[in-house]
Amino acid sequence: MLKVQEIRELIKLVDQSNLDEFVYEVDDCKIKMKKNQAGVVTVASQPAVAPVVVEAPQPQSAPVAVQQEAPKAEAAPAPVANENLHQVTSPMVGTFYASPSPDQDVYVKVGDKVSNDSIVCIVEAMKLFNEIEAEVSGEIVEILVKDGQLVEYGQPLFLVKLQ
């Protein structure tokens, strides 16, 4: 099974290439990406649930849709008003968890200082618990999702005031 970062890299490469279609199959996992005139890339994996189309942000290029097997979550990205704020976004579709387990404290709360490699939450996708790092140094100023909430690819999770 490919890791999320590897799938992201494949999406980028297909988007930037002259390829119109890309298929990758291993065991019971299949990833299929198609690009048409509108620049849409499709990713499919294990047909167990009805597919969901999720908009993925791309800088000054055609929109990219990622099709993945997961229930649709309500995404309401918050705009970053201050240039000194960084959005920590979800790298995948999944369930947001603020703590390592229900009986433990949350990873971070508003006002906490974080560094590049600080774990700020977990996003569960397909029974895999993926630790999400802050990617920047600063202070958590807002938590944009609730514990147990479904999140989309690219959905802002935290606002971090940069140091």
N, C-alpha and C positions, 0 to 999 in steps of 0.2 A: 504494500500500500504506500502510495506517495504521501509525503508530509505536506502540510499546508504551504510551507515556504516553497517547496518544489512545484506545487500546483500554481502558485502565484507567478513563479518564474516562467512556467510553461505558458500561462496566459499572456504575460508580457511579450515573450518571444513570438508567439503566434500573432499577437496584435501588431507587432512591429515588422513581421515578415510578409512575404508575398503569398504565403500559403492561404488557401481558402478553407481548407479542412484539415483537421489533425485528429487521429484516433490512437489511443494508447490502451491496451488491454493486458491485464495480468490476472490470472486466476478468475475470481468472480467480480473483479473490479474493472470498470470500463470508464475511460474518460474520453469524451468526444467534444471537440471544439470546432465550430464552424464560424466562418467570417463571411458576411455578405456585403453588399454595397454600403449598408448602413454601419458596418463595422461591428457587428454583433459577434461575440464569442460565447459558445455554449459549452458548459462542463456538466456531464452527467455521470452519476456514480450509483451503483447498485439499485436497480429499480424496485424499491420496496414501498415507497410512499409517493404520492403525487408530487411532481416536480414544482419547485418554487423559483420564480425569476427574481433576482436581486440586482439592483443597480449598483455598479462598482465605479467609484470615481476614477477618472483618467484625466491627467493634466492636458488640456488643449488638444484632445483627440476625440475620435468618435466614441459614443457611449458603449460600454461593455456590459453585457448582461451575463450573470453567472447563474447557471441552473444547477441546483444542488438539492439532494433529498433531505428536506427538513420542513417543518411547519413554518408558515409565514409569521413573522413577528412585526409588531408595529414599530417602525423606525421614525424617530423625530430628531434628526441631527440639530444640535444647537450651534448657532453661528458663533464664531470666535470674534468678539468685539475688540478685544485688546490684542495688539500685535505681540505682546509679551506672554501670551498664553499659548500652550501647546495642547492639542487634542490627542489623547491616547485612544486609538480606535481599535475595534475588533478585527483581527486578522481572518476571521471566519464566521460562518453562521453557526450559532450554537446557543447554549444556555450560560448566562453570566452568574458566577458565584463569587461573592466578596470575601469568603474565607475558605481555608483548606478543607474544613468539614463543619457540619452544623454546630458542633459543640466547641469550636475554637473561635478565637477573636478574628475580626476582619483583617485583611492584609494592610489596608490603609483607610484612613478617614480624613475628612476635610481638615486641613492644617498640618498634616504630616509632611515631612520632608522626604523626598525620594531621590534616588540616583538612577543612572542609566539602566543598571541591572536589577533594580528593585522590582520584586514581583508585586503587582498591584491587584491581581485577580486571577481567576481561572475561567476559561471558556470551555465548556464541555461540548464536543462535537463527535457524534458517532461513538459514544461510550469512551472517548479518550479525553482526559482532562489536561488541557493545555495551559500552562502558566504564562501569563501575559506580563511582560516587563514594561516599565515606565518609558524606556528609550531616551529619556532626557533627565536632567537634574533640575529639581525645583520643588515647589510646594503644591500639594493637592488643594485646589480651590473649589472644585465642584465634582460630585459624583453624579453622572448623568443617567444611570440606570439603576434599577432595583435588583436586589439579590433574587436569583431564580428567574429573572426576566430573559426571554428569548432576544437575542441580538443578531443583527445582520452583518454581513461583511462590510467593513468600512464605517460602521456606526460608531460615533464618538462614545466613549465610556467614561473618561475623566477629562477634566481641564486642569492643566498643570501650569502654574506661574513659573516661568523660567528664571533661573538665578543668574 
